[in-house]
Amino acid sequence: MARLTPDPTLYPTVRDAIKSPPEDVAYVAALYVGTGVEEPDFLAVVDVDPNSATYGKIVYKLPMPDIGDELHHFGWNACSSAYCPNARPFLERRYLIVPGLRSSRIYIVDTKPDKRKPSIHKIIEPKVAVEKTGYTKYHTVHCGPDAIYISALGGPDGRGGPGGVLLLDHNTFEPLGRWEVHRGPQFYAYDFWWNLPSGVMISSEWTTPECFENGFSPECLAAGKYGHKLHVWDLGRRRHLYSIDLGEEHRMVLEVRPLHDPTKLMGFVNVVLNTKDLSSSIWLWFPEDGRWHAEKVIEIEAQPSEGPLPPPLKDLKTVPPLVTDIDVSLDDRFLYVSLWGLGELRQYDITNPHQPRLAGRVKIGGIFHREPHPSGAEATGAPQMISVSRDGRRVYITNSLYSSWDNQFYPGLRGWMAKINVNPEGGLELDKSFFVDFGQARTHQVRLWGGDASTDSFCFP
């Protein structure tokens, strides 16, 4: 809701955000969907203050009222885009917008008056949002200067497409409608992000619900139903301009991560699977000669394995890296890459974005590495979601991708959250004292109090 003074956790520039106080609370999406436990998903509050007596512990759980939501990529109602010239001024970073990817239900969670004990402020039932927007299966939340943007992967029937982006009002949280006025050929959806001063939005492609809800589908892969394109949009006119085809072999184009400095018109996106050799890749998107382009800048090879493999891989004798998430530090110095198949988190120096250089890595879990946490705790699954602190000194990771995919690739997966300490000059080390065991509940998105590297957009260099 409106404030009379700017929220101190909104920052005019990246430099201000980096200098802000360190996070002391993390919010984690925890879910029981696919585990056999008939309980609702919950939002966990984890103490991340090393000076606290409850450091590294879950200090509160906020259960959702319904079973089967599959909480996914949630975000704040307001962020640093509120400082943009065309923004609604004096917004407050107070509410978490928490969508259920499976249920198409949206929860508005209030973190005031006690950030360690959030409460449900409002529930947007699926019928309300579908009637207003024509979209289902809500995935990623970004706080824009004019509204709250949410990507949706499904059309009104919840099985097919097209997917797209819907808007919520900043103050009432009511659905306003779909964002696209001129969609063009775009059909598959997944992530989206923008460079606000230049008025460009880039979106990516996964697939439609019929090809992800019941797990990875070889039939959908063979039929070409996993996306291989980026889409370029006129943000102000809400118009599709053109597509960038990464090639038929590059399937599942997922996380769109722009550089944070608004003068740097470029960003990265990850491709999960090359159908020819099972590798994963990272692509740089950038403008040149009046158009946007994408080039492959990192390729990560699959690894041969004679060990026991999960059903989707048992006949291949190979473990694909399965790069499922990436993130960029606020200073645009490092790119972080999760290898959900192998069991690694990698750090690349992107001082030259066209030529990233491997700067650090840690191994934990994985089909290939099967590494325990340095505390000795067993780590099923592998690094999946990444959350980078504002100062870039800490990275938090969780291990669940999506319930049906978890069950295929990591049967019996148990949720956890780990912390990685970052050397400012490059290099990573798992924090031996921080490993949060969620038991049968699986862990997905992490959001930090005051924002993190994948929550805020900036309009001033």
N, C-alpha and C positions, 0 to 999 in steps of 0.2 A: 504494500500500500504506500501512498505518497508520504514523503518525509519533508521536513522543512530545511534540513541540512543533508548534504551527501552522506551516504553510508560509508563509514571508514574502510569497509572491505571492498569498495569499488575503487579502481585505480585509473587515473587519467592515462598513465603510460606504463609500459612493461617495467621500467626502472622502479616506479613506485611499488608495483606488485612484488618485485623481487626483494625490496627492502622492508616489506611488511613483516609483522611478527610471525613466527613459525606456527604451524597448525598445532592444535592440542586435542582435536576431536576429529575422527573420521566416521563417515556414515557408509555402511556397507549393505548392499542388497543381498539378502540371504533367502534361499528358496528350497522348498521341499518337493516341488513338482518333479516327477520322475524317480523319486527316491523310495516310494512305497509308504512314506509317512503321510498320513492324512491330516496335515496341519497347514494353516495358512503361511505364506511367505512372510518374512518380517524384515524390517529395517533395523540393522544393528548399529549401536553407537559404540565405537572402540576408542579407548583412551590411548592417544599417541604422544602424550607428554612424558618424556623420559624422567622428569622430576616428580611425577605423580606416583602415589602408592598403588594405583590401579593401572599403571602403564602396561600396555599390551594385553589388556583384558576387555571383554565385552561388558560394558557398564549398564547397558539398557537395551531392551528389545521392544520394538513397536510392531506388533503383529497386525497384518491386514485383516479386515473382517471377512474376506471370502477365501476359499481354497482354490488353488489352481491358476493364480495370476501369472506366474513366471516373471517376476520383477526383473527389469533389464537396465538399459542405459538411462539413468535419471539425471536431472540437472537442476540448476537454480532458476528461480523466477527472474532474477536480475543479476547482472554482472557488469563488467567495466564498459560494455557497449553503451551503458546509460550515459556516459560522458560524450557520446557522439553528438554532432550538431543537430541531427534530426531525431534525437532520442526524447523519450519522456523523462524529464528530470526528476531527481530526488527519489528514485526507486530504492528499495531496501532489499538486500540479499537476506531473505528471511525464509522463504518457502522452497521446499524441494518438490519438483514435479516428477512423480514416480509412475511411469507407465507399466502396465502388465502386458508383455509381448503376446502372451497366449490368450489372455482374457479380453484385451482391448479396453481395459478399465484404466482410468488415470486417477491417481491419488495426489492430493495437494497436502503436503506435510509441513506443519508449522514448527520451526525450530526455536521459537520464542514462547515463553519467557526464559526457558532453561534449555540451552542447546544440547544438554546431555539427556533430556527427556522430551523428545519431540512428540507431537500429537497429530492426528489426522484432522485437517481443517475442512476439507471438502473432498467429495468423491464424484467424479464424472463417469457416469455409467456408460457402457458401450453404446447403447442405443442413441444416447444424446449426441455423442461425437460422430457416430456413423451417419445420422440424419443430417447433420450440419456439413459434413465434409466428404462423405462417400468413401472414407478410408477405415481400415481396421489394422490390427497388429502393430501397435505403436512401439517405436524402437528407440530413437535418440532425441534428446532434448537440448536445444541451444537457446540461450536468452538473447534475443535480438534487441535493437534499440527501440523498436516499435511494437513488438509483441513477443510471445513465447512461441518458438518454432519446434515442431515435433515431426520427425520422419515416421512414415507409415509404410509397411511392407505389403499390405493387402488391399484389395478393392472391397466393395460392400459385402460380397458373399463370404469373405474371410478365407477364401481358397486361392483365388486367382488375383490378377492385378487390374489396373495398374496401381502401383504404389506411388507415394509422393510425400508432400509436406502439408501439414495442417497448422493453423495458428490458434493460440489461446490469448484472450485479453489479459494484459498485465495485471489489471486490478480485480476483475471479477473471476478470472480463470475460466470464463465461458468459451467454448469453441466458437471461433469466428467463421471458419470455413476453410476450404483448401487454398493453399498459397498460389498454385499455378493458375495463370490465366491462359497462357499459350504453352501447352505441354509439348507439342511437337511429337517426335517419335519415342520419347522416353517411356518405358514400361516398367522395368525392374527398378527397385529403389533399395537404399540401405542408409548410407550416411550422407551428410552434406555439411559444408561450411563455406566461409566467405572471406573476401577482403572488403570490408565495409566502405572505406573511402573510394575504392575503384568501382564499387557497385557490381561486383561479380560474385556469383555463387557457383561452386563445384559440387556435384553430387555423384554418388557411386552406385554400384549394383551388386546385390546378392542374388535374390531370387524371389519367387512368390511363396506364400505359406504352404501350398501343396507340396513344395519341394524342400521345405526345411522343418516343418512341424513334427514330422514322424522320424526325423533323422536324415543323415546324409543319404541321398538317393543316387545310386549309379545310373538308374534309368533316366533321371532328370539330367545328369551330367552328359550321358550319351545323346540325349535329345537336344542338347544345347541350351538348357533352361537355367544355367547359372551364368550371371552376367560377366561381360568382359569389356565394359565401356565406362568412361567418365562422361559427365554431361556438363556443359557450360551454359550458365544462365545469366540473363540480365536481371540483376537483383531488384532494381527499382521498377522495371516494367513487368517483372514476373513472367519472363518469356524465355523459352528454350532457344538458345542460339545455334548450337551444334554439338555433336558427340565426338569424343576422342576414342577410337577403337584401339585397344591394347593388343588385339590379336585373338583369334579364336581359341588358341591354346591356353590363354591366361584367364582363368576362371575364378570367380568370387572376388570382386574388386570392392574392398571394404572401407577401412577407416581413412577419412579425409582429414589431414592435419596441415593446415596452413602455417607458415612462419608467422610469428606474433607481431613483429615489427611491421606496421602497416605500409611502410615504404618498400617492403620486400614482397613482390607479387609472385609468390611461388609457394609450393607445399609438397607434401608426400602422400602417397596412398599405397596400401599393401595389397598384393594379389596372393591369395591363399594357395592356389594349385595351378601348376603347369601340367596340362594333360599329357604332354609328351615325355616328361622325365620326372614328374612329381615334385619339382622344385617349387619354392616360393620366391617372390620378388618384391622389391620396393621400387616405386616409380616416382620421379619428380615431375610435377606439372608446373608450367611456367609460360609466360607470354613471349612471343617472338614474331616480328614482322606482322603485327596486327592480329595474330591469332594465338590461341592457347595450344600448347603441345604437351606431350608426356614422353619421358624417356626412362628406360630401365636403368637404375643406378646401383642396385644391389641385387644379387642373385644368391640364394641359399640352397644348396644341393640337398637332395634326399640322401639318406644313409642306409647302406645295406645292413641287414640284421638277420641272424639265424635264431634269435631268441623267440620266445612266445609272443605272438602278435594278436591284437584284437581282431574281431571278425572282418572289418572292412579292409584289413591289411594282410590277413593271414596267408593269402596266396601270392602276395607280391614280394615277400622276403625283403621289404624295403620300408623304411619309416620316412614319410615326408615331413619336412619341417613344420608345416601348417602354421604359417605366420598369421595370427588371428587378431593382433592388436599392435598399434604403434602409437608413440607419443613424442612430442617435441618439447624440450625444456623451454622455459619462458625466454631465456636469453638467446634462443635459436642456435645454441652451440651443439647440443646433442640430440640425436634421434634414438629412441628406445624401441626395441623390437622384441615381441614375445614369440617364441618358437614352441607352440603348444604341443606339437608332435614330438620333437626331440627332447624338450625339457630344459630350455635355456631362456635367459633374458640377455639380449645384447645391447651394447651401447656403441653408437657410431658418431664420430666427430663429423659434423656437417658444416664446418667452417667454409668449405667449398661444397655447396649442395649438389653439384654435378658429379663430385667424386668423394662420396662418404668414405671414411676410414674407420675400421674397427678399432675401438678404444678400450673396450672392456666387456666382460661377460661373466655370468654366474650360471651354474647348473643346479637345477632342483626339479625333482620328479621326472616325468617324461616317459614315453614308450621306449625311447632309445637309451637315455642316460640312467633313469631310475635312481636318481640321487636323493638321499634323505636330506632334510634340513640340517644345517651344522649343529643345531641343538640336539640332534639325534632323532627328532620326530620324523615319522614316516610322512612322505609328501606324495599322496596320490594325485593324479592329474599333473598339471604343469603350469608355468606362468601363462596367464591368459590376459586378463584386464590389467592395465597399467595406469597408475596415477602418480604424477610427478609433482613434488612440492613446489611452491612458488619460487623459492630460492634455488631450486635445482639440486639440493643436497641429499634428498631422500626420494626413493621410489617405492611405492607400495604395489604389491601384486596379489591377485587372487587367481583361482584355478578352474572355474567353471565356464564353459562356453555356452551351451544350451542343453537343456535336460536330456533330450532324445539323442543328441550328439555325444554328450558325456557318456551315456549308457552304451553307445556303440564303441567309442574309442577308449574309455576308461571305466569299464564296469566296476561298480562298487565305489566310485569316487566319493571322497569325503571332503568337505569344504575347509579351506584354510586361507589365511592372509599372512603374508610375509613382508618384511621391510628390507630394503637394500640401501646401504650407505654409498654415497657418490663422492669420489675424489674430484675436486673442481677442475683438475687438469686432465681428467680421464681415468677410468677405472672404477670397478664395482666390487662391493663386498656384502654378502648376506649378513644381516644383523643377527648374531647368535641368540640374543636375548629377546627377540621379537618373533613369535610364531603363534598366531591365534588359531586355535582348533575349533571349527564350527560343528564338528561331529557330522551327523547325517545331513545337515543343512548345507547347501552348496553356495559358494560365494561368487558374486559377479562384480558389478560396478562399485568403485570406491569414490566418494567425494569428500574433500577436505574442507573443514571450516575455514571460511575466508577465501575459498577458491583454490584451484590447482591449474596445472598447465593445459588442461583440455576443457576448461569451463569458460574462460573469458576471451572476449574479442576487444581489440583496441583500435582507436581512431587517431591517436596522436603518437608521433615518433619520439 
